[in-house]
Amino acid sequence: IDRHSLQFFYTPATRLDFAVIVVVILVALFGSLIAASGAGVALAILLFLREQTRSSIVHSRIEGEDIFSKHAKTGQVPQHTTSDHKDVVVFELQGSLFFGTASQLLKALEPEVTTRKYVILSMRRVQSMDVTATHVLEQIKDRLEENQAFLVFCDIPKDLPSGLKMKRYLKETGVVQASNKALAFRELDDALEWVEAQEALLVPQIG
């Protein structure tokens, strides 16, 4: 027994970790080391899932008019249209997108489906993704497509810590590849420039 582990009991944030240690010790004493290892791994997985589901997957949400105004001041994205960009929203996602956070992802994006023309997702803070999360993204893409709107990905990391190549994964699961209403860009600036170009095409029709 490591004496330093006893300190976990006195801190509310680590009390569950202390409970895991106690369970592992008890199983080792009254069972076997193999059973104790299994119990420790199982409880650690449950604690990880609990932590992930309680943390927010949305790092920031920025209105289109704010992000375009900011980038226009720095000269990163030239203003080609007179649009106020109210039909654009940018989400910067973070953490793990998996079955435990899929409902949270749907809840965050669903309200934007009927009111936005462009929903931009920055993926640079995403650490992992599973098929359940991609299914949610495909649902959002399909609903946007029904409204002639676009789902735009940017800042896609080349490799996740798990070794998954996210851009290839999104294409293979059909989120990006199956429709021209879902696109992927290297950086946010590239995505914003594309949106500007799309809106510029509508200017003659508005006039």
Secondary structure as UniProt FT lines:
FT   HELIX           3..10
FT   HELIX           12..14
FT   HELIX           15..30
FT   HELIX           33..54
FT   STRAND          58..63
FT   HELIX           64..74
FT   TURN            86..87
FT   STRAND          88..97
FT   TURN            99..101
FT   HELIX           102..109
FT   HELIX           110..112
FT   TURN            113..115
FT   STRAND          118..129
FT   HELIX           131..146
FT   TURN            147..148
FT   STRAND          150..154
FT   TURN            161..162
FT   HELIX           166..172
FT   TURN            173..178
FT   TURN            180..181
FT   STRAND          182..184
FT   HELIX           188..201
FT   HELIX           203..206
//
